[in-house]
Amino acid sequence: MSVLHLLNRPGALDTCVAHVVEGDAVLLLGDGVYAAADPRLAALEAPVAAIDEDAAGRAVALPPPVRPLGYDGFVALVADHDASVSWT
């Protein structure tokens, strides 16, 4: 079962990355975009994206492997995964 992990704040990153497995995906949104530069995200065997408007609104650069994603892409990610978990 693939899971979309929604990271809403950087303080929840430890718990989030501990539960990510191959086939999952991570989406940074809201204040979660502040975690974009954390090296643990690059070490995951799962794609990582961030809502581009949230990153821009907080003046956060999105380094690789974090890819910018609009709201249409957010909807597509939700549809592509069996379940989602919000980490706050």
C-alpha angles and dihedrals in degrees: 000000000000118000130201108215112208111202109199100172133021093235089070094057095099093057093041097053090046089063101041115108134177110291094033127104134213125218121191113208137164111357088348088086088076087075092060095105095048108122092220089073091058090052094057121106089222133080116261125206137169133206102258095213091053092050093046093047090054095040091241119155114219109224122197130305089033109088124200115246133187126215092269088057089049090056090048091052091052091050092048095055131068095223142001133217125197117215112200 
